């Protein structure tokens, strides 16, 4: 909650309605800020229906804010359809910048790729996940994916099989109490995660940055290990 900007807080205080992915989660934030405002559920399952309600409010001259639970609206979160529908109805849609797992992870990854692809959540189907990972690795660009604690090891098993030496930076529970970062090759991170799984320490949401193959991460990474008497 400490990452919320002053501007975002002021917006939430002044709007007539807050549409949100989960009213229970947004209510926690509003209560923390001492704000009392009407809420409207607008999640992936009902976004088109909710958009109609929001547009009716806007047509009446009211102001509306949209908040997703733990990320940026429309970035692996609902909100894109609502923004489009409101814009098509002639209403101005203005972004209020806030915390983003994508940008936050890149800022500490050490990545220097000129092009970084945001992929978001990969398919839970093993074949599709592995196929898409192969395509992303072949682009030569860095990329970022999100993953749940239930599939993070499967993701890294695929990564290690496809390109074991590719440099990776993993952010777990970013900005939260149990925030943690892991850096190394895909193979090494895979081993670390297996160790954590044995201790029942695989919890929270994961953001994963994978470097582009044309970068010099691997050279620097292995040189650092060699300097320490490593491989």
N, C-alpha and C positions, 0 to 999 in steps of 0.2 A: 504493500500500500504506500510505502514511502517513495516509490518511484513515480507516483502520479504527479503530473505537472500542476503548477499553480493555475495555469490557464484551463486545464481539463476540469479541475475542481470548480473553478468559477463558472464554467459552462454548465456543469451539472447542477449548480445552484440556481441558475437563471432559466433553464428550459421548463416547458410546461409538461413534458412527457419524456421518460427515458425508456426506450425500447432496448431490450437486452436478451442475451442468449439464455441466461438462467436468472430469473428474478431473485432467487434465494442468494445467489452469489453476488449479484449487483447490490442487493439490499445490505449485505455486510459492508461493502465499500461506502455506500451512502450513509449508513449508520455511523461508520468511523468518521465521516466528514460532517456529521450532524445535519444531513440533508433529508428533507421529507418531500418526495415528489411522486407523482403517479408513475407506475411501472407497467410495461407491456411486454409479454413474452414474445421474442422473435428469434427462433432457433431454426436450424436447418430443416426440421420437419414441418414447420408452419410458416416459413419465411414469406412465401407469396401471399398467404392470407393476412399475415401481420402487416405486410407492406401496404395493403389496401387500407388498413386501419390507420397506419401512420400517415398516408397521403390524405385521408379525410381530415385528420388533425391539422396537417399543413395547409389544406385548402381553407380551413377555418381561421387561418392566420396564427396558429400556434407554432411554437418552436419545439423541435424534437432532437434528442441526442440518442445515439446508438452505442452500446457498450457490449463487447464480447467478454467471455469469462476470464481468460488468462492469456490474451494475445492480441494481435492487431485484427480488427474486423476485416473480413474478406481474405486474410492471409492464413489459410488453413483454419479459418473460422467463418461463421456465417456473416453476412453483411453485404456481399456483392450484389445480390439480387435487390435488396432493399435500396442500396445506393442508386442502382440503375433505374428502378421504377420511380423513385422520387425525382430523379433528374429528368426522366422522360415526361413526368407530370408537370414539369416547369419549375420545380423548386431547386434552390441552390443547395448543393451538398458540399460541405467544407470539412476537411480532415483536421482533427485535433491530435497532433503527434503524441505518441506515448511509447511505453516500453515495447520492444519487439525482440523476440528470441533470435530471429534471423540476424538483425543488426548487432545485437549484443554479442552473439557468438563470434561473428566475423571480427569484431573489435578486439577480441582476445585470442583469436586463433593463430595469429602470426601469419595468416594467409596473405599472399601478395599477388594472387591471380587477378589479371585484368578483368576477366569475365567470371562471374560466379552465378551458377544456376540455382534458383530456389525451386526445389521439387516438392517440399512438404512431405506429407505421409505417403509412403509407397504402398502398393497393393499388399494386403495380408496374405494373398495367395503366393506360395513359395515360388512357383514357376514365373509368374509375372514380376514378382519382386526381383528375382535374380536376373531376369532378362532386362528389366529397366536399369538395374545397377550396372550391368554390362554396357548398356548404351551410354549412361552418364559417364562412366569411366573412360569410354572411348572418345568422348568429346574433347578431352584434353583441358577442359575447364574445371575450376573448382565447383563444388556444389554442396548444398545444404539440404538435409532431410530431417524430418522429425520422426520419432519412434516412441512407442509405449514400452513400459518395462516388461511386457509379456513377449515382445518380439525383438528386443534389442540384441540379444545374443544371436538369434537367427540371422539378423541383419549383418552382424560382424562375421559370422561364419561364412556368409556369402562373399562379403568384402575380402576376407582373408583368402578365400579360394580364388577369387578373380584377380586380385592384385595385393599380395600380402605385404608389400613394402610401401604401399601408398600412405602418405602422411595424413593423419586424422586428428581432429580436436573434437572432443565430446564435452558438451555442457549438460549437467544433470541438475534439475530443480533450480535453474538460474533465477536469481534474485530472491530465492526463498531460504528457509532456515538451513536446509541440508545441501546447499549449493556446493557443487564439486566439478572439477575439470580434469580430464584425462587427455594426454597428448602422446602421440607415438605412431608407430606403424599400425596398419590394420591388424596384422597378426598379433602384435603385442597387446593392443587394446582388447582383442578377442580373448587372450589369455587372462588379462586382468578381470574382465567381466565374468569369465567362467569362475574365477576365484571368488568374486563377490557373490555369485549365485550360490556357491557352496555354503556361504555364510548368511544366506538369505538377505543380502544387501542390495538387491536389484529393485529399487523403488523409485517412483517419480517419473517425470517426463524427460525425455532425452532429445537434445538437438545435436546434430552431427555434421561437422564440416569435413569434407574430403577434398584434399588438394588436387589441382590439375597435374597431369603427368608430365607436362612440359616445365614444371617449376623445378627449383633446386632444393626442395625440402629434403628429399631422400639423401642427397649428398651431404648437406649440413647435418642432418640427423645422425647418419652413420659416422660421420667424422667426429661428432661430439662423443659418441660411444667409444670410438677408437681411441680418442684422447684419454679416456678414462680406463684404458686397458681392456676395452671391449672387443667387438668383432673386427 
